[in-house]
Amino acid sequence: MKYFCLKCGYATENQKWPQVVTVSTVWLLGFSGGIHFGWPSPSIPKLLSNDFPVKVTPEDASFITTSALLSQIIGNVASSILIDTAGRKIALLSSAPLFLVSLLLIHFSSKSIAFLYAARIIGGIGEGLMTIMSTVYISEISEPRIRGVLVTFLKAFFCSGVLFINVVGFYFSIETASLMSMPSSILFLSLFVFAPESPYFLLMTKQTERAYSSLKKLRWTDNVHEELVLLQAHVDRQLCANARLKDLVLIKSNRRALVILLVTTSAEIFSGVPTLTIYAQPFFSQAVPNIPQQWTAVFTQLLRLVSIFAGAAIVDTLGRKILLLVATGGCCLTATSLSGFFFLKDHSSLDLDQFNWLPLVDIVVMEITFMLGFGVAGFCLMGELFSTSIKAKAVCVISVMGAVLIFVNTALFQFLSGSYGLGVPLAIFAAADVLAFVFCWRRLPETKRKSLEEIRQKLGRKRVRKTEDVS
């Protein structure tokens, strides 16, 4: 039972709802990021059609798709600067106008193809900012007992944005769909200006009174002195290290966290699902030709949402490690099955008509297991593993590497699938999943229901006991 102080209006115990309300505004930004990320799937076929006023070649379409992935690097680097100078809040607010400008340029893209290039590059910068800052902000303002759920719902809203643009982008023109995609960014800007700054950042910049006020709003209680003292000690301890970029490698806990996130990020990208999301409709036209392309893309996004909500319910119970093992194992099995199917279809005379159901089953299993692991658990790890002093630099390095790998993976998929069929890139995805499964089983620590300081101490130990990892 919660008791309230009649004099101050605050509760005498920490409340969850202020954290949920604050984070829900960040979820809107995740929705906008999903719209940007999923835009090529329904839009590229329209750009290549004769109905679009501007001539767009397949090479132009490829650059329009991949340019956004490269420009994310600019957003990643900018966020690493803004995060510790302007603050988490300002950095998040700066990404929404970029999404709006991108959508506005897309609305006028029938005038010139240059508008499309500029739109995707600007939107990519916004996505780079959003990807880093949203997970950091949510991890820092939320209590350990609900942190996993709140971060997971950010991913759910991201997938909802991808679903939204797949539906709207198919049924409406590119110009109309761009206007229909603007409200989430506008609503975010209107609401998030009232959100409190991260107490971690305020303590880092010696704004103790503001940190106390921010913590009171987030916990909706006056009894935050003990938590504030713990946060201050944690921040002071980290800032005394005067973290440099090379400390990511020199300090054991940082080095271990960096390796974990580099491997899990690479595994997520080479699982195949992000690439298949970008090329959803062309892929499904080959995998399940009897089902309309737009409905298969929508179906997979609905599967992701259901999987994320299921993952949100168990991420703080089963833990991050088990879910990532499920993801890497499931993606490996399904990618292997899909690769074998397309190898036989493209390079043999066997009649596979009686197995036409197999790709759809594989896709369903792949989507569910991927989202339970990488979409839920992997997303949580980004904001949990690094100390306050090094977090901006670390997340920037990982995000830049991720953006480069997505670009390479997308270009590689397009080349290999076009030259040798879908079987070859899918076989590469399966091999990557095997390596990721072994790494997660052997090296990944468990972080469920642990404070950020407890996680740091665990990473600094000489060895993490296997029984503790899966506890």
N, C-alpha and C positions, 0 to 999 in steps of 0.2 A: 504493500500500500504506500502511496506517495503522500507526503505531508507538505503543505505549502505555508510559507510565511505570509501572514496577512499584511504585515507592515510593508515588505518590499515587493511582494507579488511573485517572488521566486520560490521554487521548490526547495526542500531541504535535502533532496537526493538528486543525483544527476538524471536528466531527462533525455530521452532519445529523440523526441520529435523536433527540437530545434535544429539538430544536426541533419535530420531527414529533410526538413524544409529548406535549409540552406543548400544542401547537396542537390536537391531536386532542381534548382535553377541551373546548376552545372550540367545536369542531365540534358537540359535543353540544348546546351552547346554541343554535347555529344551527338544529339540528334542531327544538328547541322553538319557536324563532321561526317556522319554517316551518309547524308545526302551528297556531300561532295565526293566521298569515296565511291559510292555506288552509281554516280551519274553516268559513267561511260557505258554501263551495261545496256540500258534502254536507249541511250542517245547515239552511240556510234552507228548502229544500223540506220538510223534516220539521217545522220550526216552523210553516209555513203550512198543514200538513195538519190534518185534523180529529182525528188520533190524538194530537197533542200536548196535554197536560192544560191548558195555559194558552192563552188566545186571543191569537194574534199576527196583526196585520194586516200588509198589504204595507208600510205606512208604518213600522210598528214594525220590520219586517225590514230596511228600508233604513237606519233609524237604528242598529240593532244592527250592521250592516255598516260604516257610515261612522264611527261613534263611535270605533272603535278607531283609525282613520286619523287622526282629530283628536287623540286622546289621545297619539299618538306624539310630538306636539310637546312635551308635558310631559316625556316621557322624553328627548327630544333636548336640551332646556334643562337638565334635571337632569344629564345626562351631561357637558355642557360645564362644569358646576361641579365635579362629582365627579372628572373626569379629571385635573385639576391640583391637587386638594386631597386627596381620599382616595386617589387613585391609580387606575391602570388596572385593577388586580386587584380592588379593592373595588367599583369601579363595575360590573364584569362580574358579580361575585358577587351584587350587589343585584338583578339582573334576573331570576334564576332563581326566587326566592320569589314574584315578581309573576306569573310564568307559572303557578306551582303554585296560588296563590290564585285566579287566573282559572279554571283548570280545576276547582277545587273548587266555585266558585260555579256553573259550568255544570252540574256534577253535580247540584246542588240547584235547578236552574232551573225544574223542574216545579212548584215551590212558588209562584214569582212571576216575572213578566217583569222586575222590577227586578234580579233576580239576573243576568239576561243582560246588561242594560245595564252593571252594575257589572263583570261579568266581562270584557267586551270593552274597557271603558275601562282597567281595571287591566292587562290583557294588552297593550294598546296602549302603555302607559307602559313595560312591560318590553321590548317590541319596539323602542321608541325608544332605550332604553339599549343594548340588544344590537347594534343596527344600527351605531351609532357606535363603541362601544368595541371590538367584536370586530375590525373592520378595523384600527383604530389599534394595538391590542395586537399582532396578528399581524405587521403591517408593522414594528413597532419591535423585536421580538425575533428576527426571522428575517434570514438573510443574503440579499443580493440574488440569489444564484444559485437560491434556492428560494422566494423570497418570493411570486412570482406563483402558483406551484403551491399553496402553503399557503393563500393567500387564496381561490384558486379552489375548493378543497375545502370551504371554509366555505359557499360558495354551493351546492355539491353537497349538503351536508347540509341546508341550508335547503330545497332542492327535495325532498329525501328526506322531510322533515317534511310538506311539502304533499302529497306522494304518499301518505304514511302515513295522514294524516287523511282523504284522499279515499276510501281503501279501507276503513279502519276505520269512518269516519263513515257510509258507505253500508250496511255489513253489520251494524252494531251500533247500539243506541240511543244517543242523545245522552249519557245518563248514563254508560253503559258506556264509550263512546269517550273520554270525558273522563278516566276512571280509567286507561285504557290509554295515555293520552298523557303521564302523569306521570313515568314512569321516566327519561326523558332528562334532565329538569331535576334530579331527585334525584341521578342519577349524576354530573352536572356538578358539583353542590355538593359531593359526596363526594370528587371527584378534584381539582378546580381549587384547592381550599384549599392543596394542596401545590405548586402551580405558582409559579415565581419571578415577581417583579414586573418590569416593563419597566425595563431599564437606563436608558433615556432619562428616565423619570420619577424614578428614584433619583438620577441626576446633576442633574436639575433642582432637586431638593430637598436637594442637597449631601450625599447619602448615598453617598459614593464607595466605601466598603468594601462596602456591600451591593450596589452596582452591579457591583463586581468579582466578588463571589461569584455574583451572578445571571448574569453573562456566562460565568463558568466553567461553571456548570451547563448553560447553554444551548448552549455550544460543546463541552462536555465535554473541556476542555483547560486547562492552566495558562497557555498561551501567548496570553493575551488582552490583554496590556499595551498593545500597539500599537493594537489596536482600541479599547480603553478611552480611550486618549489622543485618538484621532481623534473618538470620540463626545463626549468632554468638550469638545474644542475647538468641535465643531459646536454642542453645547448652549449653551456659554458665548457663542458668537457670536450665537445666536438670542435668548438671554435678555437680552443687552445692549441689544437693540432695545426691550425692555419693551413687547411688542406690545399694542396696543389694538385695539378692534373696528374703528375707522376705518382702521387700517393695512391691512386687507383691501383697501381701495380706494386708499390713498395710496401703498403700496409696489408697485412694478411687478410683481415676481415673485409677490406675493400676489394682486394684481389679476388677473394672467393666469391663475393657478391657479384663482381663484374663478370667472372667466368660463368656463373649460374645464369645470369640474365643474357649474356651473349649467346650462350648455347640454347636457352629456351626461346629467345627471340628468333634465332636462326631456324630452330625446329618449327616454330609457328609458321614462318614464311615458307619454308620448304616442305611443310605438310601438304601443300597444294591448295588448301582452301582459299587463302587470300587471292591467289592467281585465278582460281575458278570463279571467284566473286566478280573480279574485274571483267572477265570474259564469260560471264554466266550464260547469257543467251546464245552466243555462238557455240559454247561447249555443249549445252543441253540439246542443241539442234542435232548434234552427232550422237550424244549419249542416249537420249530418249526422244527420237524423232517423231514418235506418235503422239506426243503431248505438246501443245502449243508452248513456244519458248517462253513467253511472258509468264505463263502460269508455273512453269518449273522454277523460274527465278524467284517468283513470289513464294512458292511452296518452300523452297530452301530457307528463305528468310524467316518464314513463320516457324520452321523447325528450329532455327537458331534462337528465336525468342523464347520458345517453349523450353529449350535446353538451358538457356541462361536463367530463366526463372527457377527451373529445377536445380540448377547449380547454386543459385543464390540461397536456396533452402538448406544446402548440404555443405557449402564451402567452409563454413566455420565449425562443422561437425566432423566430416570425413577428413578435411584438410586439403591443402594445396597439392601435396605430393601424390596422393592417391588419384586425384582428379587428373593430374598431368600424366600419370602412368596410363590411365584409361584413354586419354587423348592420343598419346603417341602410339599405343598399342592398337587402338581402333583405326587410326588413320593409316597405319602401316598395313593392316590386313585389307582394308578397303582399297587403298591405292594399288596394292599388289593384285587384287582381284580385277580392278578396272584396267590395269596395265595388261594383264593377261588377256582379258576380253578384247581389247582394242588391237593387241598384237595379232591375235587369231583372226579378227575381223578384217584387218588391213593386209595381212601377209599370208593368209591361207585360204583354201577353197572350202573350208568347213561351213556348213549351214548352221548359223547361230540363232536362227529365228526363235527357237524354243527357249533361248536364254536372254531374250530381249528385256526381261524383267530384272536381270542381274545389275545393270548399271544403276537403275533407280534405287534398288535396295542398298547398294554400296554407297550411293550418295547420301541416303537417309542416315545410315550408320555413321558415315564420315562426318556429316554435319553435327550430329548429336554429340559424338565423342569429342570432336574438336572444340565445340563451344563449352562443354563441361570442363575441359582442361584449359586450353589456351584462352578461351573467351572469358572464363571465370577466374580460375586459379592463377594463370599466367599474368592476367591483368592486375591482380592483387600484388604480386611480387614486385612489380615496378616501383610501387610507392613504399615498400616495406624494408628493403634490404640495405639501403644506404643511409649513412648518418646525415644529419642536417648540413654539416659543413661541406660535404663532398657531393651531396645529392644532385645538385644542378649540373655539375660537370659530368657525373656518371650517367645520368639519364640522357644528357645531350649526346654523349659518345654512343650509347646504345641506340638511341633514336636515329642518329645519323647513319650508323651501320645498318639499322633496320630499313631505312629509306633506300640506301644503296642496294641492299639485298633484294628488296621488293622490285626495284628497277631491273636489276640483273635477272631475277627470277621471271619477271614478266616478259622481258625481251627473249630470254632463253626458251620459255614456254612457247612463245609465238613462233620462234624459229624452228624449234624441234618438232612441234605439232604440225607445222606447215610442211616441213621437209620429210619427216619420218612417221608422222601420225601421232595420235595421243598416247600410244603405248610407251614411248620412250620417256617423255617428261614424267609420266605417272610412275614409271619404274624408278626414276631418280628420287621422286618424292617418297616412295616406299623405303628406299635405302636410307634416306635421311631420317625417317621415322624410327628405323631400327636403332641407329646411333643415339637418337634422342631418348628412346626408351631406356637404353642401358645407362646413359648419363643420369637420368632422373632417378632410376633405381639405386644407383651407387652413390651419387653425390648431392642430391637435392635435400636440404634440411626442411623440416616442417615449421611453419610460422603461424599456424592457426592459434588464435586467442592469446597471442603474445604481444606485449608492448614493443614499440620500436626499439627501445633500449635493450630489452631481453633478446630480441633478434640479433642486434649488433654483438652482444656478448656471446651468443651462440656461434656466430660466424667466426669469432676470434679464437675459439677453442682449437686445440690441436687436432681433435678428432671428434666428430659427432657420432654418437652411438646409434647404430641401426635401429634399435628398439625405440629410441627417442624420436627418430625421424618420422616414424609412422604412428606415433602416439596421438 
